[in-house]
Amino acid sequence: MSNGSRAFLVSNVMQNNSGRGLTLNEGSQVFSDGDTFQGNADAGIVANSGAYFAATSVVVQNNGSDGSDAIVASDHSTLSLISCAITGNTGNGVRLQHSAEARFDNYVGPTTVTGNGGSGVSVGDLSFALSGPSSIAGNLGGPDVLCTPQFSATRGALTNIDLEARTVTLKDREESIGYDILVLAVGGVTNYAGVEGAAAHTIPFRKIADADKLRSVMVDALDRVPPDLPPQDTQRALTFAVVGAGASGVELSTKMADLLRDAFKRRALRGEPRVLVIEMGDKIVPGMGGQIRDFVEDAL
Ligand SMILES: Cc1cc2nc3c(=O)[nH]c(=O)nc-3n(C[C@H](O)[C@H](O)[C@H](O)COP(=O)(O)OP(=O)(O)OC[C@H]3O[C@@H](n4cnc5c(N)ncnc54)[C@H](O)[C@@H]3O)c2cc1C
């Protein structure tokens, strides 16, 4: 594919070439559906210099007589692989290099990268791969996902740091991991500002589980209000306080008000529920400019 061109390929077989199955040059785009790239002496597909290769249900197999990679993307090229099978090639299944990227999506089924002679997916300098539920396993010549040298990821809970040995320990793993520079980015915790009883008697609002808890507390409170309750009692039964009128507190209070308004309509309740926003400073949304603050005050 020459520079800047675009092609749609459907159900073709590109096989047994003495070189590559397909080369995409600068800025070219190929949309490939149900094609097969197999038995080529070199790579199955190579995307260079900002090329874009989008493949659905494509098979790339048994390519590379000399350890060539099955699919190579380099220099800002992009691969979108949906339900493809990349198997039995002599080198890596997918190699990304020089700021290339690949997405492994799963709209019709997982992409499988298996039984290749190198790694399944090799992510080189400044490249990245984003994988939906794919099957990248059983590759023979390296790790299934090889990230070099900038980035690699591991899943685990950090339980210990040894500053002298420069190692960290993860939960349920005996081997420690060495580091040169350690960056801790473990997030924040709710600051109760030393207010006695706050932690015990309030619901924090950081995680999805907190949002679920808040919702169920509100629904429980609504369930306790019968439709014939006098309006003044309804408000007493359904007053919620949000402490802190920063962006999160304000946004949350409006969402809570929406939930209550909808529930009142659906359940035909009388009276007015109430959401109080409590702020100790002299401004709401203190991090925002005056214009936004005026807008937020009006909305509240
Ligand atoms: C209700 C709410 C609404 C928000 N809305 C917005 C918004 O609209 N826009 C916006 O820009 N920001 C918003 N924020 C702020 C934003 O979520 C945070 O600023 C951001 O998530 C902080 O990122 P982080 O990486 O520092 O921490 P986090 O996102 O908290 O990530 C920390 C990660 O570290 C992991 N971790 C913790 N301890 C360990 C351990 N021992 N070992 C291994 N992993 C560990 C945690 O599991 C977590 O995945 C909101 C925050 C809240 C609470």
Ligand as a Chemical Component Dictionary entry (heavy atoms), coordinates in Angstrom:
data_LIG
# 
_chem_comp.id                   LIG 
_chem_comp.type                 NON-POLYMER 
_chem_comp.pdbx_formal_charge   0 
_chem_comp.three_letter_code    LIG 
# 
loop_
_chem_comp_atom.comp_id 
_chem_comp_atom.atom_id 
_chem_comp_atom.alt_atom_id 
_chem_comp_atom.type_symbol 
_chem_comp_atom.charge 
_chem_comp_atom.model_Cartn_x 
_chem_comp_atom.model_Cartn_y 
_chem_comp_atom.model_Cartn_z 
_chem_comp_atom.pdbx_ordinal 
LIG C1  C1  C 0 -16.339 11.415 43.924 1  
LIG C2  C2  C 0 -15.149 11.836 43.123 2  
LIG C3  C3  C 0 -15.345 12.444 41.903 3  
LIG C4  C4  C 0 -14.249 12.861 41.157 4  
LIG N1  N1  N 0 -14.465 13.451 39.957 5  
LIG C5  C5  C 0 -13.428 13.834 39.201 6  
LIG C6  C6  C 0 -13.616 14.427 37.927 7  
LIG O1  O1  O 0 -14.737 14.581 37.462 8  
LIG N2  N2  N 0 -12.514 14.802 37.228 9  
LIG C7  C7  C 0 -11.265 14.638 37.716 10 
LIG O2  O2  O 0 -10.303 14.987 37.039 11 
LIG N3  N3  N 0 -11.054 14.077 38.924 12 
LIG C8  C8  C 0 -12.103 13.682 39.679 13 
LIG N4  N4  N 0 -11.877 13.122 40.894 14 
LIG C9  C9  C 0 -10.527 13.047 41.400 15 
LIG C10 C10 C 0 -9.808  11.893 40.787 16 
LIG O3  O3  O 0 -10.543 10.707 40.907 17 
LIG C11 C11 C 0 -8.508  11.762 41.525 18 
LIG O4  O4  O 0 -7.832  12.987 41.500 19 
LIG C12 C12 C 0 -7.647  10.724 40.847 20 
LIG O5  O5  O 0 -8.305  9.486  40.817 21 
LIG C13 C13 C 0 -6.362  10.587 41.627 22 
LIG O6  O6  O 0 -5.596  9.629  40.920 23 
LIG P1  P1  P 0 -4.488  8.808  41.657 24 
LIG O7  O7  O 0 -3.826  7.983  40.610 25 
LIG O8  O8  O 0 -3.634  9.722  42.455 26 
LIG O9  O9  O 0 -5.241  7.907  42.723 27 
LIG P2  P2  P 0 -6.331  6.758  42.487 28 
LIG O10 O10 O 0 -7.159  6.986  41.286 29 
LIG O11 O11 O 0 -7.010  6.634  43.809 30 
LIG O12 O12 O 0 -5.436  5.473  42.198 31 
LIG C14 C14 C 0 -4.636  4.884  43.208 32 
LIG C15 C15 C 0 -4.520  3.410  42.867 33 
LIG O13 O13 O 0 -3.562  2.837  43.733 34 
LIG C16 C16 C 0 -4.015  1.535  44.093 35 
LIG N5  N5  N 0 -3.393  1.147  45.363 36 
LIG C17 C17 C 0 -3.599  1.680  46.596 37 
LIG N6  N6  N 0 -2.837  1.054  47.510 38 
LIG C18 C18 C 0 -2.128  0.107  46.860 39 
LIG C19 C19 C 0 -1.168  -0.871 47.257 40 
LIG N7  N7  N 0 -0.762  -1.024 48.529 41 
LIG N8  N8  N 0 -0.637  -1.694 46.317 42 
LIG C20 C20 C 0 -1.020  -1.569 44.995 43 
LIG N9  N9  N 0 -1.922  -0.661 44.570 44 
LIG C21 C21 C 0 -2.469  0.168  45.484 45 
LIG C22 C22 C 0 -5.517  1.668  44.236 46 
LIG O14 O14 O 0 -6.147  0.401  44.104 47 
LIG C23 C23 C 0 -5.824  2.622  43.087 48 
LIG O15 O15 O 0 -6.107  1.903  41.885 49 
LIG C24 C24 C 0 -12.952 12.678 41.657 50 
LIG C25 C25 C 0 -12.748 12.033 42.891 51 
LIG C26 C26 C 0 -13.847 11.624 43.618 52 
LIG C27 C27 C 0 -13.622 10.927 44.940 53 
# 
loop_
_chem_comp_bond.comp_id 
_chem_comp_bond.atom_id_1 
_chem_comp_bond.atom_id_2 
_chem_comp_bond.value_order 
_chem_comp_bond.pdbx_ordinal 
LIG C1  C2  SING 1  
LIG C2  C3  SING 2  
LIG C2  C26 DOUB 3  
LIG C3  C4  DOUB 4  
LIG C4  N1  SING 5  
LIG C4  C24 SING 6  
LIG N1  C5  DOUB 7  
LIG C5  C6  SING 8  
LIG C5  C8  SING 9  
LIG C6  O1  DOUB 10 
LIG C6  N2  SING 11 
LIG N2  C7  SING 12 
LIG C7  O2  DOUB 13 
LIG C7  N3  SING 14 
LIG N3  C8  DOUB 15 
LIG C8  N4  SING 16 
LIG N4  C9  SING 17 
LIG N4  C24 SING 18 
LIG C9  C10 SING 19 
LIG C10 O3  SING 20 
LIG C10 C11 SING 21 
LIG C11 O4  SING 22 
LIG C11 C12 SING 23 
LIG C12 O5  SING 24 
LIG C12 C13 SING 25 
LIG C13 O6  SING 26 
LIG O6  P1  SING 27 
LIG P1  O7  DOUB 28 
LIG P1  O8  SING 29 
LIG P1  O9  SING 30 
LIG O9  P2  SING 31 
LIG P2  O10 DOUB 32 
LIG P2  O11 SING 33 
LIG P2  O12 SING 34 
LIG O12 C14 SING 35 
LIG C14 C15 SING 36 
LIG C15 O13 SING 37 
LIG C15 C23 SING 38 
LIG O13 C16 SING 39 
LIG C16 N5  SING 40 
LIG C16 C22 SING 41 
LIG N5  C17 SING 42 
LIG N5  C21 SING 43 
LIG C17 N6  DOUB 44 
LIG N6  C18 SING 45 
LIG C18 C19 SING 46 
LIG C18 C21 DOUB 47 
LIG C19 N7  SING 48 
LIG C19 N8  DOUB 49 
LIG N8  C20 SING 50 
LIG C20 N9  DOUB 51 
LIG N9  C21 SING 52 
LIG C22 O14 SING 53 
LIG C22 C23 SING 54 
LIG C23 O15 SING 55 
LIG C24 C25 DOUB 56 
LIG C25 C26 SING 57 
LIG C26 C27 SING 58 
# 
